[in-house]
């Protein structure tokens, strides 16, 4: 009976994902075109200049993660500052949420890859079908754990594809049940290329953002240890 309920929940999740991204199979909606980013950046700057420094963003309640904090509100940009949202934006059936980083200093337009949400959503549904605590496997940092995926009905460990390296990235879970992407391998590669060594306690996710159109979606903060290797930042 439990397996049947879990199967139904996963099927519903899959159907909902199809509704959320009705045009994502179109190739043009899956590519982070530089000219589209520049067009949105220009529109944001024009909006800011004509609105006393305000940014065209959607208001999010609470204290959202830094890379989800400032999603762009295209209703404030189109049609005055640009004809319509980019074809690869969520608003137009694409797979990217356009967001702003460094909002208080020098606002920059970046992309939040929504494809990761589908795998995370499915895992959360399986976790909700569990009775009691999630099947924690190993604590890899304070309040950060891996999972026993076989107990959740998976034959293989789920993963998401990195927008930075195209490598498969694992998922982790916090003690309060939130699911995150583990960018440790991407950050390790970025640290090898970094010209200067970050300080312990410094959030190093900016290394991924500097030369990429993407923000690290669904990520926890990371810093470095005394060996200059990425570790989850202790709260």
C-alpha positions as CSV (number, residue, x, y, z in Angstrom):
1,X,0.0,0.0,0.0
2,X,2.8,2.4,1.0
3,X,4.6,1.7,-2.3
4,X,1.4,2.4,-4.3
5,X,0.9,5.8,-2.5
6,X,4.6,6.7,-3.2
7,X,4.2,5.8,-6.9
8,X,1.1,7.9,-7.2
9,X,2.8,10.9,-5.6
10,X,5.8,10.6,-7.9
11,X,3.5,10.4,-11.0
12,X,1.6,13.4,-9.8
13,X,4.9,15.3,-9.4
14,X,6.0,14.3,-12.9
15,X,2.7,15.5,-14.4
16,X,2.9,18.8,-12.4
17,X,6.5,19.3,-13.7
18,X,5.2,19.0,-17.3
19,X,2.6,21.6,-16.5
20,X,5.2,24.0,-15.0
21,X,7.5,23.7,-17.9
22,X,5.2,23.2,-21.0
23,X,7.7,24.4,-23.6
24,X,11.0,23.2,-22.0
25,X,11.6,20.7,-24.8
26,X,12.3,23.5,-27.2
27,X,16.0,23.9,-27.6
28,X,16.0,27.7,-27.6
29,X,14.4,27.7,-24.1
30,X,17.3,25.7,-22.6
31,X,20.3,27.8,-23.7
32,X,21.7,30.7,-21.6
33,X,22.1,33.1,-24.5
34,X,24.6,36.0,-23.7
35,X,22.6,38.5,-25.8
36,X,19.4,37.8,-23.8
37,X,21.3,38.3,-20.5
38,X,22.7,41.5,-21.8
39,X,19.2,42.7,-22.9
40,X,17.8,42.0,-19.5
41,X,20.8,43.7,-17.8
42,X,20.3,46.8,-19.9
43,X,16.6,46.8,-19.2
44,X,17.3,46.5,-15.4
45,X,19.7,49.4,-15.5
46,X,17.3,51.6,-17.4
47,X,14.5,50.7,-14.9
48,X,16.8,51.5,-12.0
49,X,17.8,54.9,-13.5
50,X,14.2,55.9,-14.1
51,X,12.9,54.7,-10.7
52,X,15.1,56.4,-8.2
53,X,17.4,53.3,-7.8
54,X,14.6,50.8,-7.3
55,X,15.1,47.4,-8.9
56,X,12.4,45.5,-11.0
57,X,12.2,42.5,-8.6
58,X,9.4,40.4,-7.1
59,X,9.0,40.7,-3.3
60,X,9.7,37.4,-1.5
61,X,8.6,37.0,2.1
62,X,10.8,35.8,5.0
63,X,14.5,35.5,4.5
64,X,15.0,33.6,1.2
65,X,18.5,32.2,0.3
66,X,20.7,34.9,-1.2
67,X,20.6,33.6,-4.8
68,X,16.8,33.3,-4.7
69,X,16.2,36.7,-3.0
70,X,15.8,38.9,-6.0
71,X,13.9,37.3,-8.9
72,X,13.2,39.7,-11.8
73,X,9.6,40.9,-12.3
74,X,9.3,41.1,-16.1
75,X,5.9,42.8,-15.7
76,X,7.9,45.8,-14.6
77,X,10.2,45.7,-17.6
78,X,8.0,44.8,-20.5
79,X,7.0,46.5,-22.8
80,X,8.6,49.8,-21.6
81,X,12.2,48.6,-21.2
82,X,12.1,45.4,-23.4
83,X,9.5,44.0,-25.8
84,X,9.0,40.8,-23.8
85,X,10.8,38.4,-21.4
86,X,13.5,36.2,-23.0
87,X,12.3,33.0,-24.6
88,X,14.4,30.9,-22.1
89,X,12.8,32.6,-19.1
90,X,10.3,30.7,-16.9
91,X,7.7,33.4,-17.8
92,X,8.0,32.4,-21.5
93,X,8.0,28.6,-20.9
94,X,11.8,28.3,-20.5
95,X,13.8,26.7,-17.7
96,X,15.6,29.7,-16.3
97,X,14.5,32.2,-13.6
98,X,16.3,35.5,-14.1
99,X,17.6,36.9,-10.8
100,X,19.7,39.8,-9.6
101,X,22.8,39.4,-7.4
102,X,24.8,42.2,-5.7
103,X,21.5,44.2,-5.5
104,X,22.8,46.7,-3.0
105,X,26.1,47.4,-4.8
106,X,26.3,46.7,-8.5
107,X,23.2,44.7,-9.6
108,X,24.0,41.9,-12.1
109,X,21.6,39.7,-13.9
110,X,22.1,35.9,-13.6
111,X,20.2,32.7,-14.2
112,X,18.7,30.3,-11.7
113,X,18.4,26.8,-13.3
114,X,14.9,25.5,-12.6
115,X,15.5,22.0,-13.9
116,X,17.0,21.2,-10.5
117,X,13.7,21.8,-8.9
118,X,12.1,18.8,-10.5
119,X,14.6,16.3,-9.0
120,X,14.4,18.0,-5.6
121,X,10.6,18.0,-5.7
122,X,10.4,14.3,-6.4
123,X,12.8,13.6,-3.5
124,X,10.7,15.7,-1.2
125,X,7.6,13.8,-2.2
126,X,9.2,10.5,-1.3
127,X,10.4,11.9,2.0
128,X,6.9,13.1,2.8
129,X,5.6,9.6,2.2
130,X,8.0,8.3,4.9
131,X,6.8,8.0,8.4
132,X,9.0,9.5,11.0
133,X,12.5,10.9,10.4
134,X,14.2,10.8,6.9
135,X,16.5,7.9,6.4
136,X,19.7,9.7,7.2
137,X,22.8,7.8,6.1
138,X,25.9,9.9,7.0
139,X,26.5,13.3,8.6
140,X,29.0,15.0,6.3
141,X,28.9,18.4,8.1
142,X,27.0,19.8,11.1
143,X,23.3,19.5,10.3
144,X,24.0,18.2,6.7
145,X,23.4,14.6,5.8
146,X,23.3,12.1,3.0
147,X,20.3,9.7,2.6
148,X,19.7,6.0,2.3
149,X,18.0,6.3,-1.1
150,X,17.1,2.6,-1.3
151,X,14.7,3.2,1.6
152,X,13.0,5.9,-0.5
153,X,12.4,3.6,-3.4
154,X,15.4,4.6,-5.6
155,X,17.4,2.1,-7.5
156,X,20.2,4.6,-8.1
157,X,21.2,7.7,-6.2
158,X,19.4,10.8,-7.7
159,X,21.5,13.7,-8.9
160,X,21.3,17.0,-10.8
161,X,23.5,18.2,-13.6
162,X,25.9,21.1,-12.8
163,X,25.4,24.2,-15.0
164,X,29.1,24.9,-14.5
165,X,30.8,21.6,-15.4
166,X,27.9,19.4,-16.6
167,X,29.0,16.9,-14.0
168,X,26.5,15.0,-11.9
169,X,26.0,16.6,-8.4
170,X,24.6,14.8,-5.4
171,X,21.8,16.0,-3.2
172,X,22.0,16.5,0.6
173,X,19.5,17.2,3.3
174,X,19.6,19.4,6.3
175,X,18.3,18.4,9.8
176,X,15.1,20.4,9.2
177,X,14.3,18.4,6.0
178,X,15.3,20.9,3.3
179,X,17.1,19.4,0.3
180,X,20.1,21.0,-1.3
181,X,22.5,20.5,-4.2
182,X,26.1,19.7,-3.1
183,X,28.5,21.8,-5.2
184,X,31.6,20.6,-3.5
185,X,33.2,19.2,-6.6
186,X,32.5,22.3,-8.7
187,X,33.9,24.5,-5.9
188,X,37.0,22.3,-5.6
189,X,37.7,22.8,-9.3
190,X,37.1,26.6,-9.0
191,X,39.5,26.8,-6.1
192,X,42.2,25.2,-8.2
193,X,41.8,28.0,-10.7
194,X,41.4,30.9,-8.2
195,X,44.2,33.4,-8.3
196,X,44.0,34.1,-4.6
197,X,43.2,31.9,-1.7
198,X,39.9,32.6,0.1
199,X,39.8,33.1,3.8
200,X,38.3,30.6,6.2
201,X,34.8,31.7,7.0
202,X,34.3,33.4,3.6
203,X,31.4,32.2,1.5
204,X,33.2,30.9,-1.6
205,X,30.1,30.3,-3.8
206,X,30.9,33.6,-5.5
207,X,33.8,31.7,-7.3
208,X,31.1,29.9,-9.3
209,X,29.2,33.0,-10.2
210,X,32.1,35.3,-11.2
211,X,32.7,33.8,-14.7
212,X,29.3,32.1,-15.3
213,X,25.8,33.2,-16.1
214,X,24.5,30.9,-13.4
215,X,24.0,31.2,-9.7
216,X,24.4,28.0,-7.6
217,X,20.7,27.1,-7.2
218,X,19.5,25.3,-4.1
219,X,22.9,25.6,-2.4
220,X,24.1,25.9,1.2
221,X,27.0,28.3,2.0
222,X,30.5,27.0,1.7
223,X,33.9,28.1,2.9
224,X,37.4,26.6,2.9
225,X,39.2,24.5,5.5
226,X,42.9,24.9,6.4
227,X,43.8,22.8,3.3
228,X,41.9,25.2,1.0
229,X,39.3,22.7,0.2
230,X,35.5,23.4,0.1
231,X,33.5,22.6,3.2
232,X,30.0,23.5,4.3
233,X,29.9,26.6,6.3
234,X,29.0,25.9,10.0
235,X,25.9,28.0,11.1
